[in-house]
Amino acid sequence: MFHGASKLIFQKAEMLRKFPTHEEIILWSYLRENQLGLKFRRQHPVSIYIVDFYCHKLKFVIEVDGLIHQNDDVKRNDEERQKRLEALGLKVLRFSNEEIKHNISSVVEKIKEACLI
């Protein structure tokens, strides 16, 4: 489930859980407490990464991208990160902050489709 995440990654994940973004809070309100019939974890350590949301049962990652993810260097890092997560057998779905803020119903539908709910 953690794919060899180090103690440092666990500590950083714990800190990130204390300071969620507004968009993470919005999406978490739909994912928590099995509202979609699945258990998700927030700011979850996976290998050398911390993913925004993770469902172990489906090996499914949801990432929430802020404006910094429009930067070319960050985009390249995101692509490499996604390849590495997928190489671990995980499915990755990404949403922008704007999608979550302005169209949460569509985001939730895409998540349901990806989960085959």
N, C-alpha and C positions, 0 to 999 in steps of 0.2 A: 504494500500500500504506500510506503514511503520511498521505495526504490533507493534505499541507501542514503537518505538525507542525513546530513551531519547535525551534530548538536547545535552548531551555530545557525544553521538554517531553521531549526525548530525554534530557537530563541528569537530570531528575526520574525518568523511567522507569528509568534505570540505577540510581539510588539505591533505588527501590522493589524492584528485583530482588534487592537485597542483604538485604532485610528482609521476606521473605514471611510472611504469617500462617500459622498452623497449618493452617487449612482450605485455603489456597492450595497448601501443600505436599502435602496429601492428594490434591487434585484433580490437581495437576501430575504426581504419580506415575502417574496413568492417562493423561494427555495426552502426556507427553514421549516421545521416542524412537519416535514413530509407533505406539504401542501400539494406537491405534484406526485405524491405516492412514492417518493424516493428520498433517501437520506443524503444530504449534501453537507460538506464541510467547507468552512470559509478560511481563506488564507492557509492553505494546506501544503506542507512540505512534500515535494516530489523530486528526488534526486538532488540536483544542485539548484532547483527552482522552488519558488513558492507560487502556487497557482491560486487564482482568486476564489474559485469554487470547484469542488471535486466530489464526484459520486463514485465511490469505490465499486459498488455493485455493477455499474455499467462501464467502469474505467473511462469516465467522462469528465473533461475539464471545460470550465467556462471561464474565459478571460474578459475583463472589462478594460477597455483601452481609452485613456484620456488623450488630450491634444498632443502630448509629447510623442505619442505613437505615430503621428503624421511625419515626424522627422525621418529622413532617409536612413540614418544610422540606426535608429531605433527600429525602423521597419525591418532592416536586415537582421538585427538581433532577434526580433520577434519571429521571423521566418526560421532562423536557426533553432530557436527555442522550441518552436512548434514541431519541427522535424525531429528533434531529440525526444520530445514528449511522445510523438507518434511512434518513434522507434521503440519506446517502452510499452507499446500496445495501447496507448491512450488515444481517445478521440478528443479533438479540441475544437471548440466553437468560440468565436470572438464576437464581441459587440462593442460599439463605441459608446462613450458616455451619452452622446447625443441620441442614439437609438433608445437607450434606456430611459432618458429623461422625457423624450417626446413620443415614444411609441412602445411603451412597455408591453402592451397587449401583443404586438407582433413579435417582440423578443420572447415572451413566454410561449407563444405558439411555435416558434422555431425551436425552442428548447424541448417542447413536448414532442415535436416531430423527430428531433434527433434522438430522443429517448424512446420513441415509439410508444408513447402513452396514448 
